[in-house]
């Protein structure tokens, strides 16, 4: 049985893996999204939270289907441009291109380190289970 301390450790490492994935895929400009990634342990569950735009960074975004955009999108775009050192004169062309064409996501690269960490947890757990099972079976045979 896993302890709450072990869950906390795994949750913390999972969050760090996601943050590192954002960094590795050059998806960090202002740091808002990266800093939004956090976790909560509820009983035997780990819940990971992040900014609402995490999925767009991962899978991308298609062209805008209806006219207009939200003020928060425009503010976020301006913040991103500022963090990247892009001149404010480029705002409208970038805004127009995103609305017309969308943008490509990272294709799960953001989560690669997280998936690796989870794979290793399961491999470790399965290995421990198999070793214990084999040891028990050998002991049972020897005592017959």
C-alpha positions as CSV (number, residue, x, y, z in Angstrom):
1,X,0.0,0.0,0.0
2,X,1.3,3.4,-0.9
3,X,1.7,6.0,1.8
4,X,0.5,9.6,1.7
5,X,4.2,10.7,1.8
6,X,4.9,8.6,-1.2
7,X,1.9,10.1,-3.0
8,X,3.1,13.6,-2.2
9,X,6.6,12.7,-3.5
10,X,5.2,11.3,-6.8
11,X,2.8,14.2,-7.2
12,X,5.6,16.7,-6.8
13,X,7.8,14.9,-9.3
14,X,5.0,14.7,-11.8
15,X,4.4,18.4,-11.6
16,X,8.1,19.1,-12.0
17,X,8.1,16.8,-15.1
18,X,5.3,18.8,-16.7
19,X,7.1,22.1,-15.9
20,X,10.3,20.7,-17.4
21,X,8.4,19.6,-20.4
22,X,7.0,23.1,-20.9
23,X,10.5,24.4,-20.7
24,X,12.0,21.8,-23.0
25,X,9.5,22.5,-25.7
26,X,10.0,26.2,-25.5
27,X,6.4,26.8,-24.3
28,X,7.5,29.2,-21.5
29,X,7.4,32.9,-22.2
30,X,5.9,34.7,-19.2
31,X,5.9,31.7,-16.9
32,X,2.2,32.0,-16.1
33,X,1.3,28.6,-17.5
34,X,4.3,26.9,-16.0
35,X,3.6,28.4,-12.6
36,X,0.0,27.4,-12.8
37,X,0.9,23.6,-12.7
38,X,0.2,22.3,-9.2
39,X,-1.1,19.2,-7.5
40,X,-3.4,18.1,-4.8
41,X,-3.5,14.7,-3.1
42,X,-7.0,13.5,-2.2
43,X,-6.9,10.1,-0.4
44,X,-5.2,7.8,-2.9
45,X,-5.6,10.1,-5.8
46,X,-3.2,12.7,-7.3
47,X,-4.9,15.5,-9.1
48,X,-2.8,17.8,-11.3
49,X,-4.1,21.2,-12.3
50,X,-2.8,23.8,-14.8
51,X,-3.8,26.8,-16.8
52,X,-6.7,26.4,-19.2
53,X,-4.3,26.9,-22.2
54,X,-2.2,23.8,-21.4
55,X,-4.2,21.7,-23.8
56,X,-3.7,24.3,-26.6
57,X,0.0,24.3,-26.1
58,X,-0.1,20.5,-26.3
59,X,-2.5,19.8,-29.2
60,X,-2.5,23.2,-30.9
61,X,-5.4,25.3,-32.0
62,X,-7.4,25.6,-35.2
63,X,-8.5,28.7,-37.0
64,X,-11.1,30.8,-35.2
65,X,-14.6,29.8,-36.4
66,X,-16.5,32.9,-35.3
67,X,-15.6,36.6,-35.5
68,X,-13.8,38.3,-32.6
69,X,-11.6,37.2,-29.7
70,X,-11.6,37.6,-26.0
71,X,-9.8,40.4,-24.3
72,X,-7.9,37.8,-22.2
73,X,-6.6,36.2,-25.5
74,X,-5.4,39.6,-26.7
75,X,-3.8,40.4,-23.3
76,X,-2.1,36.9,-23.2
77,X,-0.8,37.5,-26.7
78,X,0.6,40.9,-25.8
79,X,2.3,39.4,-22.7
80,X,3.7,36.6,-24.8
81,X,5.1,39.1,-27.4
82,X,6.6,41.2,-24.6
83,X,8.3,38.2,-23.0
84,X,9.7,37.1,-26.4
85,X,10.9,40.6,-27.2
86,X,8.6,41.0,-30.2
87,X,7.7,44.5,-31.2
88,X,4.1,45.6,-30.4
89,X,3.7,46.6,-34.1
90,X,3.6,42.8,-34.9
91,X,0.5,42.3,-32.7
92,X,-2.1,42.6,-35.4
93,X,-0.3,40.4,-38.0
94,X,0.3,37.7,-35.4
95,X,-3.2,38.0,-34.0
96,X,-4.6,37.7,-37.6
97,X,-2.4,34.7,-38.4
98,X,-3.5,32.8,-35.3
99,X,-7.1,33.5,-36.0
100,X,-6.8,32.5,-39.7
101,X,-4.6,29.5,-39.3
102,X,-4.3,28.5,-35.6
103,X,-1.0,27.1,-34.4
104,X,0.7,23.7,-34.0
105,X,1.0,22.2,-30.6
106,X,3.9,20.2,-29.1
107,X,2.3,16.8,-30.0
108,X,2.5,15.5,-26.4
109,X,6.2,16.6,-26.1
110,X,5.1,18.7,-23.1
111,X,4.2,15.5,-21.3
112,X,7.1,13.3,-22.4
113,X,9.0,13.5,-19.1
114,X,5.7,12.9,-17.2
115,X,5.0,9.8,-19.2
116,X,8.6,8.6,-18.7
117,X,8.2,9.1,-14.9
118,X,4.9,7.2,-14.8
119,X,6.4,4.4,-16.9
120,X,9.2,4.0,-14.4
121,X,6.9,4.0,-11.4
122,X,4.9,1.1,-13.0
123,X,8.0,-0.8,-14.0
124,X,9.3,-0.5,-10.5
125,X,6.0,-1.6,-8.9
126,X,5.6,-4.6,-11.3
127,X,9.2,-5.6,-10.8
128,X,8.7,-5.6,-7.0
129,X,5.5,-7.5,-7.3
130,X,7.0,-10.2,-9.6
131,X,10.1,-10.6,-7.4
132,X,7.9,-11.0,-4.3
133,X,5.7,-13.5,-6.1
134,X,8.6,-15.6,-7.4
135,X,10.2,-15.6,-3.9
136,X,7.0,-16.7,-2.3
137,X,6.5,-19.5,-4.9
138,X,10.1,-20.7,-4.4
139,X,9.8,-20.7,-0.6
140,X,6.5,-22.6,-0.9
141,X,8.1,-25.3,-3.1
142,X,11.1,-25.6,-0.8
143,X,8.9,-26.1,2.2
144,X,6.8,-28.9,0.7
